[in-house]
Amino acid sequence: MTGTDIGRDGTDGTATTERLTLAKAINTGLRRSLERDPKVMLMGEDIGLLGGVFRVTDGLQKDFGPDRVVDTPLAESGIVGTAIGLALRGYRPVCEIQFDGFIFPAFDQITTQLAKMHYRSRGRLTLPVVIRVPYGGGIGAVEHHSESPEVLFAHTAGLRVVTPATPGDAFTMIQEAIASPDPVLFFEPKGRYWDKGDVDTAGAAGGGLDTARVARVGTDLTLVAHGPTVATALRAAQAAAADGISLEVIDLRSISPLDTATVATSVRKTGRCVVVHEAPVLYGTGAEVAARITEECFFHLEAPVLRVGGFHAPYPVARLEHEYLPSMDRVLDAVDRALAT
């Protein structure tokens, strides 16, 4: 086994919990899906011999062969178009888009074909396609390599849009995405690829793709985050606790559909809400969360729902990205403003 074994199943001494990076957890989840279903196949640029630019698919072509782990040409529209055809023939293709900003050549295939074919066929056709998208900043790269385009796809009916924040969720959610009959955009926070966490590699699938989780219990304010900003929110909550402020952190996990119920339950308890994401604040996920919480929790709110995110500008050069991305200080500033109201 990989990593440090920290748990036991209590029967034969076999370790069931491992300490894995988020990237390795996805790799392990992909391996389980390939082993489980011979119709699962992976496609993408440099994912085979190289193992992907982030080595997320390392070793899979060696073990499953080039017919199931396919190195494709540099043509995102062709990758997704081929996956659509394979899905119609009974396969479960998993596509990798090498970097978030490279997804736009495939935007037409995703939003006008993949998202609509089930509806267009009155439910007769299903397209179980997963599109893996490393997204977000924090790796010292430039535009086209540090984008957060998740809301563009969440706006399109017919697509599931999900993002894990922990290795444990990455392991279970990639398997759930592959098993889903629906097209899934699986956004992977590449700035967190090397973060380690506990993964129950022998456990069953997690709580489902649609369900948010309470990452930290609190009473004074609800912090809502997803993907790379969950860790930022948790650090902010820990810092606030030193000042006697109790923050509840909600990890959305799914952007579309959105688990409003879990967020609303928290906000009814705390009376205040701050939403954090790396994508620009304007028209972002935070706007949808704020609208829904205002509609459902209006009489419980003690302050307006506030948003912290990227600025409405192209992603900056690497030496300035720390100014662009939501930091713990920016999150705590929003918390202070909400609590002062």
C-alpha positions in Angstrom: 0.0 0.0 0.0 1.0 3.6 -0.6 1.4 6.2 2.2 1.2 5.7 5.9 -1.4 3.2 7.2 -3.2 4.7 10.1 -6.4 2.5 10.4 -7.3 -1.1 10.7 -10.5 -3.0 9.9 -10.3 -5.0 13.1 -10.5 -8.4 11.4 -7.4 -9.7 9.6 -5.1 -6.8 10.4 -5.4 -5.4 6.8 -5.0 -1.7 6.7 -8.0 0.1 5.3 -7.0 3.7 5.8 -4.1 5.3 4.0 -2.5 8.7 4.0 -2.6 9.9 0.4 -2.2 13.1 -1.6 -5.3 14.3 -3.4 -3.6 13.4 -6.7 -2.8 9.8 -5.6 -6.4 9.4 -4.2 -7.8 10.2 -7.7 -5.3 7.8 -9.3 -6.4 5.1 -6.8 -10.1 5.8 -7.5 -9.5 5.7 -11.3 -7.7 2.4 -10.8 -10.6 0.9 -8.9 -13.1 2.0 -11.6 -10.9 0.5 -14.3 -10.7 -2.8 -12.4 -14.4 -2.9 -11.7 -15.7 -2.2 -15.2 -14.0 -3.1 -18.5 -16.0 -0.4 -20.2 -14.2 2.3 -18.3 -11.4 4.0 -20.3 -9.3 7.1 -19.9 -8.5 9.6 -22.6 -6.3 12.7 -22.6 -3.1 14.5 -23.6 0.0 12.8 -22.2 -2.0 10.7 -19.7 -0.5 7.4 -20.7 3.3 7.1 -21.0 3.9 10.3 -19.1 1.1 9.8 -16.5 -0.3 13.3 -17.1 1.4 16.6 -16.4 0.5 16.3 -12.7 1.1 12.5 -12.7 -2.4 11.8 -11.7 -2.7 8.9 -14.1 0.8 7.6 -13.5 1.1 3.8 -14.0 -2.4 3.2 -15.3 -1.4 2.7 -19.0 1.3 0.3 -17.9 -1.3 -1.8 -16.0 -4.3 -1.5 -18.2 -2.8 -1.0 -21.7 -2.9 1.7 -24.3 -6.4 0.7 -25.5 -7.9 1.7 -22.1 -5.6 4.5 -21.2 -5.3 6.4 -24.4 -2.9 9.2 -25.3 -4.8 11.6 -27.5 -3.8 14.3 -29.9 -3.8 17.9 -28.7 -7.5 18.5 -29.6 -9.9 19.0 -26.8 -12.9 19.1 -29.0 -11.9 15.8 -30.6 -11.3 14.2 -27.2 -14.8 15.1 -25.9 -16.5 14.3 -29.3 -14.9 10.9 -29.3 -16.0 10.3 -25.7 -19.6 11.1 -26.7 -19.4 8.5 -29.4 -17.9 5.9 -27.1 -20.6 6.6 -24.5 -23.3 6.0 -27.1 -21.7 2.7 -27.8 -21.8 1.6 -24.1 -18.4 2.7 -22.8 -17.7 5.0 -19.8 -15.0 7.3 -21.0 -13.1 9.6 -18.6 -11.5 12.5 -20.4 -8.7 14.6 -18.9 -8.4 18.3 -20.0 -4.7 19.0 -19.3 -5.3 22.5 -17.9 -8.6 24.4 -17.1 -8.1 27.1 -19.7 -7.7 24.4 -22.4 -11.3 23.3 -22.0 -12.8 26.0 -24.2 -12.1 24.4 -27.6 -14.4 21.6 -26.3 -17.0 24.0 -24.9 -19.4 23.5 -27.9 -19.2 19.7 -27.6 -19.8 19.8 -23.9 -22.7 22.4 -23.8 -24.5 21.7 -27.0 -24.0 18.0 -27.4 -23.0 16.2 -24.2 -25.3 18.2 -21.9 -28.4 18.0 -24.2 -28.5 14.5 -25.7 -30.3 12.8 -22.9 -33.0 15.4 -22.9 -33.2 15.6 -26.7 -33.7 11.8 -26.9 -36.5 11.9 -24.2 -34.3 9.9 -21.9 -33.6 7.1 -24.3 -29.9 7.9 -24.5 -27.4 8.3 -21.6 -23.9 9.7 -21.9 -21.9 8.6 -18.8 -18.9 10.8 -19.7 -16.6 12.2 -17.0 -14.4 15.2 -17.9 -11.6 15.7 -15.4 -10.4 19.3 -15.2 -7.5 20.4 -13.1 -8.5 24.0 -12.1 -7.7 27.0 -10.0 -4.5 28.8 -9.1 -1.7 28.5 -6.6 0.9 26.7 -8.8 2.7 29.8 -10.1 1.3 29.5 -13.6 -0.3 32.1 -15.8 -3.7 32.5 -17.6 -5.1 29.5 -19.4 -3.3 27.4 -16.7 -5.0 28.8 -13.6 -8.7 29.4 -14.5 -11.8 28.6 -12.5 -14.5 28.1 -15.2 -16.8 25.9 -13.2 -19.8 28.3 -13.1 -19.9 28.3 -17.0 -20.7 24.7 -16.9 -22.9 24.8 -13.9 -25.1 27.3 -15.8 -25.7 24.6 -18.5 -28.6 22.2 -17.7 -27.8 18.5 -18.2 -24.3 18.6 -16.6 -23.2 17.6 -13.1 -20.4 19.9 -11.8 -18.5 18.6 -8.8 -15.2 19.3 -7.0 -13.5 17.4 -4.2 -11.6 19.3 -1.5 -10.0 16.4 0.3 -8.2 13.2 -0.7 -11.0 11.1 0.9 -13.6 12.8 -1.2 -11.4 12.7 -4.3 -11.2 8.9 -4.0 -14.9 8.3 -3.6 -16.2 11.1 -5.8 -14.2 10.1 -8.9 -15.7 6.6 -8.6 -19.2 7.9 -8.1 -18.8 10.2 -11.1 -17.7 7.4 -13.3 -20.6 5.2 -12.1 -23.1 8.0 -12.8 -25.4 7.8 -15.8 -25.0 11.6 -16.3 -22.2 13.7 -17.8 -20.0 14.9 -15.0 -17.5 17.8 -15.0 -15.0 16.7 -12.3 -13.0 19.8 -11.3 -9.8 18.9 -9.5 -8.1 21.7 -7.4 -4.6 21.4 -8.7 -3.2 23.7 -6.1 -4.2 21.0 -3.6 -2.9 18.0 -5.5 -0.1 17.5 -3.0 -2.2 18.0 0.2 -2.4 14.7 2.2 -5.3 13.3 4.0 -6.9 10.0 5.2 -8.5 7.8 2.6 -10.5 4.7 3.4 -9.4 2.7 0.3 -11.4 -0.3 1.4 -14.6 1.6 2.1 -17.7 2.0 0.1 -18.5 5.1 -2.0 -19.1 8.3 -0.1 -22.3 10.3 0.6 -23.2 10.9 -3.1 -22.2 13.6 -5.6 -25.0 16.0 -4.7 -24.4 16.4 -1.0 -22.5 19.1 0.8 -20.6 18.3 4.0 -20.0 20.2 7.2 -16.3 20.4 7.3 -16.2 22.2 10.7 -19.0 22.9 13.2 -19.6 26.4 14.4 -22.2 28.8 15.7 -21.4 32.4 14.8 -21.2 32.5 11.0 -21.3 30.0 8.1 -18.3 29.9 5.6 -19.3 28.3 2.3 -16.5 27.1 0.1 -15.6 24.5 -2.5 -12.5 22.9 -4.0 -9.3 24.8 -3.3 -10.9 27.3 -0.9 -12.1 24.8 1.6 -8.7 24.6 3.1 -8.5 28.4 3.2 -11.9 28.6 5.0 -10.7 26.0 7.5 -7.6 28.0 8.2 -9.7 31.1 8.7 -12.0 29.3 11.1 -9.0 28.1 13.1 -7.6 31.6 13.3 -11.0 33.1 14.3 -11.4 30.5 17.0 -8.3 32.0 18.7 -10.4 35.3 19.0 -13.4 33.5 20.4 -15.3 33.4 17.0 -17.0 30.1 16.0 -17.2 29.6 12.3 -19.0 26.7 10.6 -17.4 25.6 7.3 -19.5 24.0 4.5 -17.8 22.2 1.7 -20.3 22.3 -1.2 -18.6 19.4 -3.1 -21.3 19.9 -5.9 -21.7 23.1 -7.8 -24.6 21.7 -9.9 -26.9 20.6 -8.5 -26.4 22.7 -5.4 -27.2 21.3 -2.0 -29.0 24.4 -0.7 -30.6 22.5 2.2 -27.3 21.8 4.0 -26.2 25.5 3.6 -29.6 26.8 4.7 -29.6 24.6 7.8 -26.3 26.1 8.8 -27.3 29.7 8.1 -30.5 29.3 10.1 -28.3 28.4 13.1 -25.6 31.0 12.6 -27.5 33.9 11.1 -24.6 35.0 8.9 -22.9 33.7 5.7 -19.7 34.3 3.7 -19.1 32.5 0.4 -15.5 31.9 -0.8 -14.3 30.8 -4.2 -11.3 31.4 -6.5 -13.4 32.3 -9.5 -14.3 36.0 -10.0 -17.0 37.1 -7.6 -19.1 38.7 -10.4 -21.8 36.1 -11.6 -20.0 33.4 -9.6 -21.1 30.5 -7.5 -21.3 32.8 -4.5 -24.0 34.9 -6.3 -26.2 31.8 -6.6 -25.6 30.7 -3.0 -26.3 34.3 -1.8 -29.5 34.4 -3.8 -30.8 31.1 -2.5 -29.9 31.8 1.1 -31.5 35.2 1.0 -34.7 33.6 -0.4 -34.8 30.7 2.1 -33.2 32.2 5.2 -34.3 35.9 5.0 -35.8 36.1 8.4 -32.8 34.3 10.0 -30.1 36.5 8.5 -28.5 39.1 10.8 -26.3 40.5 8.0 -26.2 40.4 4.2 -24.5 37.4 2.6 -21.0 38.4 1.6 -18.7 37.0 -1.1 -14.9 36.7 -1.3 -13.3 35.6 -4.6 -11.1 36.5 -7.6 -11.4 39.8 -9.3 -13.1 40.6 -12.5 -9.9 40.5 -14.5 -7.8 38.0 -16.4 -5.7 35.8 -14.2 -2.5 37.7 -13.4 1.1 36.8 -13.8 2.5 34.3 -11.3 4.2 36.9 -9.0 0.8 38.6 -8.4 -1.5 35.6 -8.0 -1.3 35.8 -4.2 -3.0 39.2 -4.6 -5.7 37.8 -6.8 -6.6 34.6 -4.9 -8.9 34.8 -1.8 -6.5 34.7 1.2 -7.2 33.9 4.8 -6.9 37.6 5.6 -9.6 38.5 3.0 -11.9 35.9 4.3 -11.5 37.1 7.9 -12.1 40.7 6.8 -15.4 39.6 5.3 -16.2 37.7 8.6 -15.5 40.8 10.6 -17.8 42.9 8.3 -20.6 40.4 8.6 -20.3 40.2 12.4 -20.2 43.9 12.7 -23.6 44.3 11.1 
